[in-house]
Amino acid sequence: MRQSLREKAIRICDQKITQKGDNVGLSFYAFFANKNDDPELLMEAATWWIETHQLDHFEKVLKIRTLIQSGK
């Protein structure tokens, strides 16, 4: 995952935790606007989420933030 996406994803995870608590579920779609204006970046996030880590559609925000921060 490229650094810019990593930083954005961590920022969004932090926002979700602040707004809804650390038990909230999250999908990789949360990292993007409701329109597909960067398909390459969306596919990078989807590949990281689905192929690399074999995550379910929704995962706990703390789990995702930890994975991203670990650099995996």
C-alpha positions as CSV (number, residue, x, y, z in Angstrom):
1,M,0.0,0.0,0.0
2,R,1.5,3.3,-1.0
3,Q,2.3,5.8,1.7
4,S,-0.3,8.4,0.8
5,L,-3.1,5.8,1.0
6,R,-1.7,4.4,4.2
7,E,-1.7,7.9,5.8
8,K,-5.3,8.6,4.5
9,A,-6.5,5.3,5.8
10,I,-5.0,5.8,9.3
11,R,-6.6,9.3,9.4
12,I,-10.0,7.9,8.5
13,C,-9.6,5.1,11.0
14,D,-8.8,7.7,13.7
15,Q,-11.9,9.8,12.7
16,K,-14.2,6.7,12.9
17,I,-12.8,5.8,16.3
18,T,-13.4,9.4,17.5
19,Q,-16.9,9.5,16.0
20,K,-18.2,6.0,16.7
21,G,-15.8,4.3,19.1
22,D,-13.3,1.6,18.6
23,N,-15.8,-1.2,18.1
24,V,-17.1,0.2,14.8
25,G,-16.9,-1.9,11.6
26,L,-15.1,-0.5,8.6
27,S,-14.8,-1.4,4.9
28,F,-12.1,-0.3,2.5
29,Y,-14.7,1.8,0.8
30,A,-14.6,4.2,3.8
31,F,-11.2,5.4,2.4
32,F,-12.9,6.8,-0.7
33,A,-15.5,9.3,-1.8
34,N,-18.8,8.0,-3.1
35,K,-17.5,8.3,-6.6
36,N,-14.8,6.3,-8.3
37,D,-12.4,9.1,-9.2
38,D,-9.2,7.1,-8.7
39,P,-9.8,3.5,-9.8
40,E,-6.1,2.6,-9.5
41,L,-6.0,3.6,-5.9
42,L,-9.3,1.9,-5.2
43,M,-8.0,-1.3,-6.7
44,E,-4.8,-1.0,-4.6
45,A,-6.9,-0.8,-1.4
46,A,-9.1,-3.6,-2.5
47,T,-6.1,-5.8,-3.3
48,W,-4.5,-5.0,0.1
49,W,-7.8,-5.8,1.9
50,I,-9.1,-8.8,0.0
51,E,-6.1,-10.6,-1.6
52,T,-3.3,-9.7,0.8
53,H,-5.0,-9.9,4.1
54,Q,-8.2,-11.9,3.2
55,L,-10.3,-9.7,5.3
56,D,-14.1,-9.8,5.5
57,H,-16.1,-6.9,4.0
58,F,-16.4,-5.2,7.4
59,E,-13.6,-5.5,10.0
60,K,-13.1,-3.7,13.3
61,V,-11.5,-0.3,12.8
62,L,-8.8,-1.1,15.4
63,K,-7.7,-4.2,13.6
64,I,-7.4,-2.3,10.3
65,R,-5.5,0.6,11.8
66,T,-3.1,-1.8,13.5
67,L,-2.5,-3.7,10.2
68,I,-1.9,-0.5,8.3
69,Q,0.4,0.9,11.0
70,S,2.4,-2.3,11.0
71,G,3.3,-1.8,7.3
72,K,1.9,-5.2,6.3
